[in-house]
Amino acid sequence: MNILKCTKCNAYTLKEKCPECDSKTFSPKPPKYSPLDQYGKYRLIYKKEQLL
């Protein structure tokens, strides 16, 4: 069982939907690091676009 975080109200819960605002929840943990990251190139491009 993992702790999940609400995308709207930033509340923590164990359920798939937030009990306060009925929004979808997600895992607040970052993805595992891998030197063979398949999507690292796309993540860097996205990051650069956000800074412009």
Phi, psi and omega per residue, in radians:
M1 nan 2.226 -3.116
N2 -1.963 2.663 3.036
I3 -1.406 2.338 -3.141
L4 -2.046 2.718 -3.110
K5 -2.093 2.426 3.135
C6 -1.325 2.473 -3.135
T7 -1.381 -0.440 -3.097
K8 -1.618 -0.987 -3.003
C9 -1.748 0.024 3.114
N10 1.037 0.464 3.085
A11 -1.503 2.636 3.107
Y12 -1.751 2.464 -3.123
T13 -2.707 3.007 3.066
L14 -1.802 -0.037 -3.063
K15 -1.692 2.796 3.126
E16 -1.242 -0.475 3.085
K17 -2.086 2.474 -3.130
C18 -1.164 2.273 3.122
P19 -1.263 -0.324 -3.116
E20 -1.496 -0.815 -3.047
C21 -2.117 0.038 3.091
D22 1.081 0.527 3.115
S23 -1.687 2.853 3.132
K24 -1.268 2.505 3.118
T25 -1.895 2.807 3.126
F26 -2.476 2.909 3.117
S27 -1.391 2.228 -3.124
P28 -1.389 -0.066 -3.125
K29 -1.303 2.454 3.058
P30 -1.268 2.739 3.109
P31 -1.155 2.707 3.120
K32 -1.123 2.526 3.101
Y33 -1.402 2.417 3.071
S34 -2.470 2.268 3.093
P35 -1.163 -0.324 3.111
L36 -1.764 0.699 -3.088
D37 -1.093 2.035 -3.111
Q38 -1.222 -0.548 -3.011
Y39 -1.895 0.164 -3.125
G40 -1.039 -0.684 -3.141
K41 -1.081 -0.759 -3.119
Y42 -1.214 -0.628 3.119
R43 -1.131 -0.708 3.107
L44 -1.155 -0.709 3.103
I45 -1.095 -0.756 3.124
Y46 -1.085 -0.757 -3.132
K47 -1.074 -0.764 3.136
K48 -1.130 -0.672 3.127
E49 -1.153 -0.605 -3.129
Q50 -1.220 -0.486 -3.126
L51 -1.370 -0.354 -3.119
L52 -1.343 nan nan
